[in-house]
């Protein structure tokens, strides 16, 4: 038996340690958001975060994930309120939607490292995530929108914190 940390929770897996993380997530942990695309790590549909980095779960063995933190699309927010998820809805990115979990995971990883990416940086960071419907222009627009949402949220949070701090000093 091995223990994997998935969405911040320890999960026990008693199957084949050579099984790809994708199938552990989908078949054993019932986390269906991560999709099977090509099985060779080429399309990005199976992208999850491993220790914060976008990783193709179809080519990573379960045994290689021990001691690492795996975050799936289900783990980025419990209610769909992550700025990238919100932006995806606002911009109406998906058509068929199959690639979107992988696209979102790649976008989240990019924005965690670079909160204000250029078009070229977005294109580069998401270049390994293929979309059969060709929604790349909307994906790029949604990443920019998510950056704006994140910036506005940080500004609002710091304003609330400043007001709370001022209230504490006044008392």
C-alpha positions as CSV (number, residue, x, y, z in Angstrom):
1,X,0.0,0.0,0.0
2,X,1.2,3.5,-0.8
3,X,-0.1,6.8,0.4
4,X,-0.6,9.7,-1.9
5,X,-1.4,13.3,-1.0
6,X,-4.3,14.3,-3.2
7,X,-5.9,17.7,-2.8
8,X,-4.2,18.1,0.6
9,X,-5.6,14.8,1.9
10,X,-3.7,11.5,2.4
11,X,-5.2,8.8,0.2
12,X,-4.3,5.1,0.4
13,X,-3.8,3.1,-2.7
14,X,-3.3,-0.7,-2.6
15,X,-3.0,-1.3,-6.3
16,X,-0.1,-1.6,-8.8
17,X,2.5,1.1,-7.9
18,X,3.3,1.3,-11.7
19,X,-0.3,2.4,-12.5
20,X,-0.3,6.0,-13.9
21,X,-1.5,8.6,-11.5
22,X,-4.3,9.4,-14.0
23,X,-6.0,6.1,-13.4
24,X,-5.4,6.1,-9.7
25,X,-7.2,9.5,-9.6
26,X,-10.1,8.5,-11.9
27,X,-10.6,4.8,-11.1
28,X,-9.5,4.5,-7.5
29,X,-10.2,8.0,-6.1
30,X,-13.3,8.7,-8.2
31,X,-11.8,12.1,-9.3
32,X,-13.2,12.3,-12.8
33,X,-12.1,15.9,-13.7
34,X,-8.7,14.8,-14.9
35,X,-9.2,13.5,-18.4
36,X,-7.5,10.8,-20.5
37,X,-6.4,12.3,-23.9
38,X,-3.5,10.5,-25.5
39,X,-1.8,8.4,-22.8
40,X,1.6,9.7,-23.8
41,X,1.8,13.0,-22.1
42,X,1.5,15.0,-25.3
43,X,-2.0,16.6,-25.2
44,X,-2.3,18.0,-21.7
45,X,-5.8,16.8,-20.9
46,X,-4.5,14.9,-17.9
47,X,-2.6,17.8,-16.4
48,X,-2.5,18.0,-12.6
49,X,-0.2,19.9,-10.3
50,X,2.6,17.9,-8.6
51,X,4.2,20.0,-5.9
52,X,2.7,23.0,-7.7
53,X,4.1,22.2,-11.2
54,X,1.8,21.2,-14.1
55,X,2.4,17.5,-14.7
56,X,1.0,14.9,-17.1
57,X,-0.7,12.3,-14.9
58,X,-1.0,9.8,-17.7
59,X,2.8,9.2,-17.7
60,X,3.6,9.5,-14.0
61,X,3.6,6.3,-12.0
62,X,1.8,6.2,-8.7
63,X,5.0,5.2,-7.0
64,X,6.7,8.3,-8.3
65,X,4.0,10.5,-6.6
66,X,4.7,9.2,-3.1
67,X,5.8,12.1,-0.9
68,X,4.5,14.7,-3.3
69,X,1.4,16.8,-3.3
70,X,-1.0,16.2,-6.1
71,X,-3.7,18.8,-6.9
72,X,-6.5,18.0,-9.4
73,X,-9.1,20.3,-10.9
74,X,-11.4,19.3,-8.1
75,X,-8.7,20.6,-5.6
76,X,-8.2,24.1,-6.9
77,X,-11.4,25.3,-5.3
78,X,-14.3,23.5,-3.6
79,X,-17.0,25.7,-5.2
80,X,-15.6,26.7,-8.6
81,X,-14.6,30.2,-7.4
82,X,-10.9,30.1,-8.3
83,X,-10.1,33.1,-10.4
84,X,-9.2,30.9,-13.4
85,X,-12.4,29.0,-13.2
86,X,-14.4,32.2,-12.9
87,X,-12.6,33.6,-15.9
88,X,-13.3,30.5,-17.9
89,X,-17.0,31.0,-17.3
90,X,-16.9,34.8,-17.9
91,X,-15.1,34.4,-21.2
92,X,-17.1,31.3,-22.2
93,X,-14.0,29.4,-23.1
94,X,-15.1,25.8,-23.6
95,X,-16.7,24.3,-26.6
96,X,-16.6,20.6,-26.1
97,X,-14.8,21.1,-22.8
98,X,-12.7,18.0,-22.9
99,X,-9.3,19.7,-22.6
100,X,-10.5,22.4,-20.2
101,X,-9.4,20.8,-16.9
102,X,-5.9,20.5,-18.3
103,X,-5.9,24.0,-19.7
104,X,-7.2,25.4,-16.3
105,X,-4.5,23.5,-14.4
106,X,-1.8,24.8,-16.7
107,X,-3.2,28.4,-16.4
108,X,-3.3,28.2,-12.6
109,X,0.3,27.1,-12.5
110,X,1.3,29.9,-14.8
111,X,-0.5,32.6,-12.8
112,X,1.0,31.2,-9.5
113,X,4.4,31.9,-10.9
114,X,3.6,34.9,-13.1
115,X,0.6,37.0,-12.0
116,X,0.7,39.2,-15.1
117,X,1.8,37.2,-18.1
118,X,2.1,38.5,-21.6
119,X,0.4,36.8,-24.6
120,X,3.7,35.1,-25.4
121,X,4.2,33.8,-21.9
122,X,0.6,32.4,-21.9
123,X,1.1,30.8,-25.3
124,X,4.4,29.2,-24.1
125,X,3.0,28.0,-20.8
126,X,-0.1,26.4,-22.4
127,X,1.5,25.3,-25.6
128,X,1.5,21.6,-24.5
129,X,-2.3,21.7,-23.9
130,X,-4.1,20.8,-27.1
131,X,-7.7,21.9,-27.9
132,X,-9.4,20.2,-30.7
133,X,-12.0,23.0,-30.9
134,X,-9.4,25.7,-31.3
135,X,-10.4,27.9,-28.4
136,X,-6.9,29.2,-27.9
137,X,-7.8,32.9,-28.3
138,X,-10.5,32.6,-25.6
139,X,-8.0,30.6,-23.4
140,X,-5.5,33.5,-23.6
141,X,-8.3,36.0,-22.9
142,X,-9.4,34.0,-19.9
143,X,-5.9,33.9,-18.5
144,X,-5.6,37.6,-18.8
145,X,-9.1,38.0,-17.2
146,X,-8.1,35.6,-14.3
147,X,-5.0,37.7,-13.7
148,X,-7.2,40.8,-13.4
149,X,-9.6,39.0,-11.0
150,X,-6.7,37.8,-8.9
151,X,-5.3,41.3,-8.8
152,X,-8.7,42.8,-7.8
153,X,-9.1,40.2,-5.1
154,X,-5.6,40.9,-3.7
155,X,-6.4,44.6,-3.7
156,X,-9.7,44.1,-2.0
157,X,-8.2,41.7,0.6
158,X,-5.4,44.2,1.4
159,X,-8.0,47.0,1.7
160,X,-10.1,44.9,4.1
161,X,-6.9,44.0,6.1
162,X,-5.9,47.7,6.2
163,X,-9.4,48.7,7.5
164,X,-9.3,45.9,10.1
165,X,-5.8,46.9,11.2
166,X,-7.0,50.5,11.5
167,X,-10.0,49.5,13.5
168,X,-7.8,47.5,15.9
169,X,-5.5,50.5,16.4
170,X,-8.4,52.7,17.1
171,X,-9.8,50.5,19.9
